[in-house]
Amino acid sequence: MRPHARVETPERPRIVITPRVRSEGSSTASWGSGVAYCVRTCDGRYFPLQGKAAEEGALAQCNAFCPAAKMAIYTSSDNTKGIDAAVSRSGKAYSELPNAFVYRQRLVEGCTCTAGSRIGGLNRIDVMNDPTLRRGDVVMTEEGSRVFTGGRKGPPYREADFVEPARFPELSRDMRARLSELQVASR
């Protein structure tokens, strides 16, 4: 298998996490429910937040992925409108953010998640300190794919918290076989 080839399968490991929408309509009364977004305030760039915006540590999770910029949390209860219906905790619409959607038009000097010369993207987080991991998530290590067992409440994790797919009984036999075919791409 080529390292960059994408294989479509009916069953896939949870690698990218998308929050669930819990209710319809958008109001400040429902802030924290629905889809939550981490928003980089310097250019309006946003990405989905794992879990609920109202949870303790939600902003810390945004800051972990984007430590070099000021971040804010917005939520949208309307899945069809997404960020266009998102509001801050104070009830201000995302579109009222002075830099809403600026990232679509231009690069803002000094507005980066990673700091330094690398433009765009999120900060690289060591899997042992990734606050978004949930039981059953598959990660790729230098030794191959591993499944997070979810044994600890939060980071830092240990090597023992990750097992080979064959040792994780909740994965189907077919999924274990497909994961065993994956190879680590050389750097």
N, C-alpha and C positions, 0 to 999 in steps of 0.2 A: 504494500500500500504506500502511495506517495505521502510524504509528511503533511502536505497542505491540501490533500484531497478531502472533500467533504462527503460524508456518507449519510444519506437520508435513511432513517430507520423509523418504523412506527413507534418504537419505544426508545427513549433517549434518557440518559442520566440528567439530573437537574444540575446544570452547570451555570446557566444564566437564570437569575431569580427575578420573577416579575410579581409585584404585589397584587393581591386580589382586590377587586372592587366590592365594597360591602353595601353601598346604598346608592340611590339615585338623587339627583339634585345637588346644588352647590350652595352651601351657606356657612357662615361662621359657626353656627351651632353644631355643624357636623365636622368641624376642623379636626383633622387627625384620623378621619375615617376615609376609606377609599384608597386611591393611589396617591402615594407620597413621593415627592420629588426633592432631591438635593439640587439647589440652584446656586450657581456661582454668580454672585451679585455684580461682579465687575463687567460681565458680558452677557449674562442671562443664560448661559449654557446650563443644561439640566440633565439629570439622569434619575431613573427610578430608585427609590430607597427601599431596602429590604425591611419588611415589618411595618409597624404603625408609626406615624410621625409623632404621636403623643407619648410613645414609649421613652423611658429614661435612656439616655445614650444615643438617641436618634441623630442629633446634631453631631455628636462625637463620631458617629459612623460616617457621616458626610465628610467631616474634617479629615478622617483617616484616608479617604480616597482622594481628597483634594486639599492637602494641608497648606498649600502655598497661597490660597485665596480665601476671602471671606465667603462663607456659605450661609444659606438660609433654607428653610424647609417650607414647601408649599404642598397643599393637598387638593385633589380633585375628586369629587364624588361622582362626576359624570365621565364614565369611561369613554364615551364617544367623542368628547371634547378634549380630554386629556389636560395638558398644561394650559390650554386656553380657558379652562374653567377653574384653574387652580387658584387657591387663596392662601395667604399667610395666616399665621395664628391671630394676627390683629384684624384679619378680614380683608386686607388689601389684595386685589387681584394681581396675578402674576404680570399681566399687561401693564399695570401701574408702576412696576419696577422701572426705574429710570433706564436701565440697560436691558430690558426685556428684548430678546431675540437679536441683540447686537451681534452675537457670535455668528449669525447667519450672513451678516453683511461685511464684517471685517474682523481682523485680529486686533485685540486691544493690548497695547504694550504693557508688559508686566502682569497680564492676566493669564495665569497658568495654574494648573493643579500641581505641577511637578517642580516649579522653580527652575532656575538654571536655563540652559540653552534649548532643552527639549520642548517643542511646541505641541500643545494639545495632549489629549489622553489623560488618563487618571494615574495617580501615584501607584507604583508597584508595591504591593503589600505581601510580605512573607506569609505563606499559607499558615504558618504556625501562629500568626497574629491576626488572621482574617476574621473580623467580627460578623461577617455575613454567612459563614458556613453553617449548614444544617445537616442533620443526620441523613446519610444517603447521597450527599453531594460527591461528585467525582472530581478529583484533581489530578493533574499530570505532574509527576515528579521525575527526577533524573533516573529513577529505577522503574518508571512506568506508571500506569494509572493506579490510583489508590482511592478508596472510599472512606469518607469521614464517618466515624462511628457515632459521633455526637455524645460521647461519654462525659464530657466536661461542660460546665455552664458557659464558659467563655475563654477567650485567649488569655495567656499563651497556651497553645496545645502542645502535646508531646507526639513523638513518632508513633507511639502505641495507639494514638487516636485515629490512625489511618491504617487501613488493612488492604490487602490485595483483593480485587473483586471476587475471586474464588472463595474468599473467607467471609464474605458479606452475604448472609442468607436471604436478605430481602431483595436482592437483584435476581432477575429471572436468569435461567440457564442461558438463554439466547443473548441477553445483555452481557453476561460474564464472558461469553465467547467473543462477542464483538469488541469488548474492551481489551481482551487479551491480544487482539490483532493490531491494536494501536501501537505505534512506535514513537519514541521520543525523537523529535526533530533535532538535528544537530544545530548548534548555535553558530 
